[in-house]
Amino acid sequence: MKIGNVLKELRLEKRLTQNDVANYLRCKRQTYTRYENDQRQIDLFTLCLLADLYEVSTDYILGRKNY
């Protein structure tokens, strides 16, 4: 599964909007949308913030672990 699909799935499970996540990351909604659409690579700091927000490991977001 692509990273963008994982991010979208996690966001929907938490019932968050893209604006909610963008505000958490302190970025524009368009930037976060590009992450979900696999149009932009996530830097390490943002990856860690997203893992904390979604309460999963970075390996899960990267598709290295299934739990």
Residue pairs with C-beta under 8 A, 6 or more apart in sequence:
1 63
2 38
2 63
3 35
3 38
3 42
3 61
3 62
3 63
4 35
4 36
4 37
4 38
6 60
6 61
6 63
7 35
7 36
7 50
7 61
8 36
10 50
10 54
10 56
10 61
11 17
11 18
11 21
11 36
11 54
13 54
14 53
14 54
18 29
18 32
18 33
18 36
19 29
21 32
21 50
21 53
22 28
22 29
22 31
22 32
24 49
24 53
25 31
25 32
25 46
25 49
25 50
27 46
31 40
34 40
35 42
35 46
42 50
47 58
47 61
47 62
48 58
50 61
51 57
51 58
51 60
51 61
54 61
57 65
59 65
60 66
60 67
